[in-house]
Amino acid sequence: MTPIAHHEFDAVATLMRDTIGPLGYYNEPARRAELAKYSAESLRALVAGDPHAVLVARDSDGPVGFCVSRFDDATIWLSWFGTAAHARGRGIGAALLAALAVTLPARHAHKIWCDSRTDNTASRSVLEQAGFRCIATLTNHWYEQDYLLWEWFPNGPTSPLTAPR
């Protein structure tokens, strides 16, 4: 699990499209909007501003997992993580989240937060096993769908930003 390589932008954008496109958790407007956000060009722009914004898991054939995040006021917003259908069940999602946690000090962040659809049990399971805690349920929210908000303090709730001096 390392940051995306310059030659991988097209492959990772395709992997994201292939992973997000068939998800039944999202209505059509949500799916269209999310797919439009993650082209090879938009991934390049994210990485230009933050080299840790796109992490990639690989096997011998190339990228099989992705983790897209962004800095958000001393926190990291986890936009998406996913695994190619043929590579699921190998712990790749959990490994991507662990790799994301390692990036926090370099990004001057103290926690990771994200959302998931309330009915996405696979995502819930991976998030809970990683140590995320559900902090809110948002009903009739983005695209008129229900979401859970999650947070994770990989290094504990005290960080260099909030520790007593």
C-alpha positions in Angstrom: 0.0 0.0 0.0 1.7 3.1 -1.2 0.8 6.4 -2.9 -0.3 6.2 -6.5 2.5 6.0 -9.1 2.4 8.5 -12.0 1.7 5.7 -14.5 -1.3 4.4 -12.5 -3.8 7.3 -12.7 -5.8 5.8 -15.6 -5.8 2.3 -14.1 -7.0 3.6 -10.7 -9.7 5.7 -12.2 -10.9 2.7 -14.1 -10.8 0.6 -10.9 -12.8 3.2 -9.1 -15.4 3.3 -11.9 -15.6 -0.5 -11.9 -16.0 -0.7 -8.1 -18.4 2.3 -7.5 -20.5 1.8 -10.7 -22.3 -1.4 -9.7 -22.8 -0.6 -6.0 -26.5 -0.9 -5.2 -26.3 1.3 -2.2 -26.5 4.5 -4.1 -29.3 6.0 -6.2 -28.5 7.0 -9.8 -27.9 10.7 -9.1 -25.4 9.8 -6.3 -23.7 7.2 -8.4 -23.3 9.6 -11.4 -22.0 12.4 -9.2 -19.4 10.2 -7.5 -18.2 8.7 -10.7 -17.8 12.2 -12.2 -15.5 13.2 -9.3 -12.8 10.6 -9.8 -11.3 10.8 -13.3 -7.6 10.3 -13.9 -7.3 14.1 -14.1 -9.1 14.7 -10.8 -6.9 12.1 -9.1 -3.8 13.8 -10.5 -5.0 17.1 -9.1 -5.6 15.6 -5.6 -2.1 14.1 -5.6 -0.6 17.4 -6.8 -1.9 19.0 -3.6 -1.2 16.1 -1.3 1.0 13.1 -2.3 -0.8 10.9 0.3 -4.3 11.6 -1.1 -4.5 8.4 -3.2 -3.1 5.1 -1.9 -3.1 2.0 -4.0 -2.9 -1.7 -3.3 -1.4 -3.8 -6.0 -1.0 -7.4 -7.0 1.1 -8.9 -9.8 -1.5 -7.6 -12.4 -1.6 -4.0 -11.1 -3.9 -1.9 -8.9 -6.5 -4.0 -6.9 -7.5 -1.4 -4.2 -7.7 2.3 -3.7 -8.0 4.7 -0.8 -8.8 8.4 -1.7 -8.7 11.0 1.0 -8.2 14.7 1.6 -6.9 17.0 4.3 -9.8 18.7 6.1 -8.9 21.2 8.9 -6.4 18.9 10.8 -8.4 15.8 10.0 -8.4 13.5 7.0 -11.7 13.0 5.1 -11.8 9.4 3.7 -13.6 9.9 0.4 -13.5 6.3 -0.9 -11.8 3.0 -0.3 -12.5 -0.1 -2.3 -11.2 -3.3 -3.7 -11.6 -4.9 -7.1 -14.3 -7.6 -7.1 -11.8 -10.4 -7.8 -9.5 -9.4 -4.9 -12.1 -9.1 -2.1 -11.8 -11.1 1.0 -8.0 -10.7 1.3 -7.9 -7.9 3.8 -7.0 -5.3 1.2 -9.6 -2.7 2.5 -8.3 -3.1 6.1 -4.7 -2.8 4.9 -5.5 0.4 3.0 -7.1 1.9 6.1 -4.0 1.0 8.1 -1.8 2.6 5.4 -4.0 5.7 5.5 -3.5 5.9 9.3 0.3 6.0 8.9 -0.1 9.2 6.7 -1.6 11.2 9.5 1.6 12.7 11.1 3.0 13.7 7.7 -0.3 15.4 6.9 -0.5 17.1 10.3 -3.9 15.4 11.1 -5.1 13.7 14.2 -8.2 11.7 13.0 -9.8 10.2 10.0 -13.5 10.6 9.4 -15.9 9.4 6.6 -19.4 8.4 5.8 -21.0 5.2 4.6 -24.5 4.3 3.5 -26.5 2.9 6.4 -27.1 -0.3 4.4 -23.5 -0.9 3.3 -22.7 -3.7 5.8 -19.4 -4.6 4.1 -18.0 -1.1 4.6 -19.4 -0.9 8.1 -17.6 -4.2 9.0 -14.3 -3.0 7.7 -14.6 0.4 9.4 -15.5 -1.1 12.7 -12.7 -3.7 12.6 -10.2 -0.9 11.8 -11.4 1.0 14.9 -13.8 3.6 13.5 -16.7 4.6 15.7 -20.1 5.6 14.3 -20.9 9.1 15.6 -24.1 10.1 13.8 -26.8 8.9 11.5 -27.8 11.4 8.8 -31.3 10.7 7.4 -32.5 11.9 4.1 -29.1 13.6 3.5 -26.9 13.5 0.4 -29.0 12.7 -2.6 -32.0 12.0 -0.3 -30.3 8.9 1.2 -29.3 7.8 4.7 -25.7 7.8 5.9 -23.6 7.0 8.9 -20.7 9.3 9.9 -17.6 7.6 11.3 -14.5 8.8 13.1 -11.2 7.1 14.0 -8.3 8.3 16.1 -5.6 5.8 15.1 -3.1 7.3 17.6 -5.7 8.0 20.3 -7.8 11.1 20.8 -4.8 13.2 22.0 -2.5 14.4 19.3 0.4 16.8 19.0 -2.2 19.4 18.0 -4.3 19.0 21.3 -1.8 17.6 23.8 -1.1 19.7 26.8 2.2 21.7 26.6 
